[in-house]
Amino acid sequence: MKTKIIQSIVGGIIATVVMTIVMFVAPYMGMPKMNPPQMLSMIMGFPLVIGWVMHFMIGIVFAMMYAFLFIIIVKKISNNSVKGVLFGIAAFLFAQVAMMIMGAMMGGMPPMEGNMVLMMMGSLIGHIVFGVVVAIFVTNESNK
């Protein structure tokens, strides 16, 4: 159990770093600017550093959800990358609902820059990358 918790923490941090790099590089590939930590800090009215801490904490929580819950749901799927893609899509959907709820509770979302469809596509790609990294890391580490 302890090993799975540590795997989830490390996997969540690594996957969040990779996802964040993808989101920061996205504008150089024609996608809109995406900065989840900044969005979190603006919605909550906290300094940017708190947005960064929240961003990584959310990544760790999602990785734990994968390791302790999602992996059981998709146990019949043998391919870790497919599990990761499915988890990334689920995380994307959950994040969209959570952001809408947080925005409603905190008085609205910050203004969005750029094409909303491209932003959603970029966010989906980022979450899929996150899911694949979590799935590969957590599963590979648990098999050692």
Secondary structure, 3 states (H helix, E strand, C coil): CHHHHHHHHHHHHHHHHHHHHHHHHHHHHCCCCCCHHHHHHHHHCCCHHHHHHHHHHHHHHHHHHHHHHHHHHCCCCCCHHHHHHHHHHHHHHHHHHHHHHHHHHHCCCCCCCCCHHHHHHHHHHHHHHHHHHHHHHHHHHHCC
